[in-house]
Structures are given as C-alpha cells and as structure tokens.
C-alpha cells in the first residue's frame, strides 16, 4: 500500500473515531405515563452530564417540548406534554454546554385507557395523573365499563351536578346528574351506574353510559352514605 493510501485510510479512521459519542445512560422516574401528559418525570443519573447545572434550554419528549423545573449537571425535572400517539419516545435534552443529548426510547406513552404500567400493574408508588376539570369535595366515584366517573360533589359550599369521565387519557364532562348533590353513594348493577342519595335526599339515578334516569327512591333520605352490590 502506498503512503498516500495509508494516509487517506488513517484520516478516515480518525474521522470515524471522533464521531463516536460516549455511551449515554439515564434513569427516568417514572419511565412511562398517561397519553394526556401532565405528570412529573425526573431524568437523573445522566452520563455524560447534560449541562452545567443551569444552562438546559429545552427538553423534548417524542419531539414535543416539556415544561422544565429543577435542573443540575446530571438531572432535569419535567412535566410531560400532551401526546398524539402512544409508544416509546426519545428524550432530547438541549443545553448550551452539552448540546443535544438524546436518550433513545427512554419514556413510554401508554395507550388511552391505561394510566401507568404494563399489563401487570405493580402500583408500588402513587403517581399523579391528569387533574379533574374542576375542584370538588364530597364527591362520589365509580367505575363503569372501564371508565372512572366522578359525580357531583361540593365546590365552595355549593352542591354540584357535574359528572366527569376519565378513560386514562383525559377527563371529559358527560350528562349531569338530575340535580346537584354531594355525599352520594355509587354502585354498579346490571351494567349501569347508580348514584344513591346524597344531600339528605332519597333520589336514586341510573346511568347507562349516555343518560341518567331517575328510578325508585330510597325509603329514607340519606347523605354521606355508602353502597355495595351483592349477588346482583
């Protein structure tokens, strides 16, 4: 091999070597979350450092910018954006000192209908998910056909009739109760959701997934009560 050819080959090897980045590693806590975003995620133990402690300018997850909180040389706290698709997402941290640092497939967006985790839930820690659309106290909660329902409740001393449905992606408002009430009991019977009593009333309402229908009332008015279903 001639010297000129050896020199060219050495140059190519040098260029390839300088293009290889150090191995990237990070701990993402939690490493999965809801489609609707809004949950807090810590990216920590980053190798190499992702900034100088104060110069991280942007973080994207799946190409979407996330809200940033505290940061250090090897960590960043973010709030997840609202996603348009489920699956594994790259996390890209942008800083003045380190440039773009990409952690490939480091975060998984769960499909609509699943809040956290895989097919088998561990539920070791509690994780914050999307908030209710409005503040409520003394509300009732039930599950129908895999969706979570929040019924009525109290806001600033006034009873409410709103009903919100959560499907693991976001809350949506559905048909309201026939009247404002707080302290109701909720149960599922024969594929329908029942709101029982509340606010010292005898009213009982049945929800079929679309509309509420008032049915036979309680024998006596009740509030802050409990209900259960036994043998149908």
PyMOL commands that set and color helices and strands:
alter all, ss='L'
color gray80, all
select helices_A, chain A and resi 3-19
alter helices_A, ss='H'
color red, helices_A
select strands_A, chain A and resi 25-29+32-33+40-47+56-61+64-65+67-71+76-79+87-95+99-109+140-144+147-151+154-155+158-159+163-166+171-174+185-189+192-196+204-207+212-215
alter strands_A, ss='S'
color yellow, strands_A
deselect
rebuild
show_as cartoon
